[in-house]
Amino acid sequence: MVSSHHGIRQLWINLTQNIARWKRERLAGRAAGVIARDRIAWPDVAPLASAVRYATPALIFGLRLWAAVCLALYVAFWLQLDDAQWAGTSAAIVCQPSLAASLRRGSSRMLGTATEPSRS
């Protein structure tokens, strides 16, 4: 217990000494007319913007897939279906990268389910 207290005390002393040293260095730099060395150099955002622009269709598809699966699971649990996981799986299978293809495939799947003869 004593060594733990001593360690915390030493950390506190080191921290206060480092803060005091940093303040002295900063004030000395200002007095000498030196530009502050602690200014943040912001990175170039052009490569990041280019990467986001390139990845936008995939991000939109991912968000649409996530929303479809969440909505299907919500409805399945709300209806208290026995195997609710299949609703999310079906939504993931039906989802396509283009919205038109997704809607076409989803409507075909619903039509097929509705017209399928019941099995005994």
SVG drawing of the C-alpha trace seen along z (x, -y; Angstrom):
<svg xmlns="http://www.w3.org/2000/svg" viewBox="-51 -39 65 72">
<polyline fill="none" stroke="black" stroke-width="0.4" points="0.0,0.0 2.8,-2.4 4.6,-1.7 1.4,-2.4 0.9,-5.7 4.6,-6.6 4.2,-5.7 1.1,-7.9 2.9,-10.7 5.9,-10.4 3.6,-10.4 1.9,-13.6 5.3,-15.3 6.5,-14.3 3.3,-15.6 3.5,-19.0 7.2,-19.4 6.5,-18.6 3.6,-21.1 5.8,-23.8 8.6,-23.1 6.2,-23.2 4.8,-26.6 8.4,-28.0 9.4,-26.8 6.2,-28.3 6.7,-31.7 10.3,-31.8 9.4,-31.1 6.8,-33.9 9.2,-36.4 11.9,-35.6 9.4,-36.0 9.6,-32.4 6.6,-30.8 5.0,-28.3 6.2,-24.8 3.1,-23.3 0.8,-24.3 -1.1,-21.5 -0.2,-20.7 -3.5,-19.5 -3.1,-16.6 -4.0,-17.0 -7.6,-15.9 -7.6,-15.5 -6.7,-11.8 -9.4,-11.2 -12.0,-13.0 -11.1,-11.1 -11.3,-7.8 -14.8,-8.7 -15.9,-9.8 -14.7,-6.5 -16.3,-4.4 -19.7,-6.3 -21.7,-3.7 -20.4,-0.9 -21.2,-2.9 -24.7,-3.6 -25.3,0.1 -24.0,1.0 -26.3,-1.4 -29.3,-0.2 -28.5,3.4 -28.1,2.6 -31.5,0.8 -33.3,3.6 -32.0,6.3 -32.8,4.2 -36.3,3.4 -37.0,7.1 -35.9,8.3 -37.9,5.6 -41.1,6.6 -40.4,10.3 -39.9,9.9 -43.0,7.6 -45.0,10.3 -43.5,12.9 -42.4,15.2 -40.9,18.6 -37.8,18.2 -37.3,14.5 -33.7,14.8 -34.9,15.9 -36.5,12.5 -33.1,10.8 -31.4,13.5 -34.0,13.0 -33.6,9.2 -29.8,9.6 -30.2,12.0 -32.7,9.8 -30.7,6.6 -28.8,5.6 -26.3,2.8 -28.8,0.8 -32.1,-0.2 -34.1,0.8 -32.7,4.3 -33.3,4.7 -37.0,3.7 -37.5,5.9 -35.9,8.9 -37.9,8.2 -41.2,8.0 -40.5,11.2 -39.6,13.0 -42.9,11.7 -44.9,12.8 -43.3,16.2 -44.0,16.6 -47.6,15.6 -48.3,17.8 -46.4,20.9 -48.7,23.8 -48.9,25.0 -47.1,28.2 -48.5,30.9"/>
</svg>
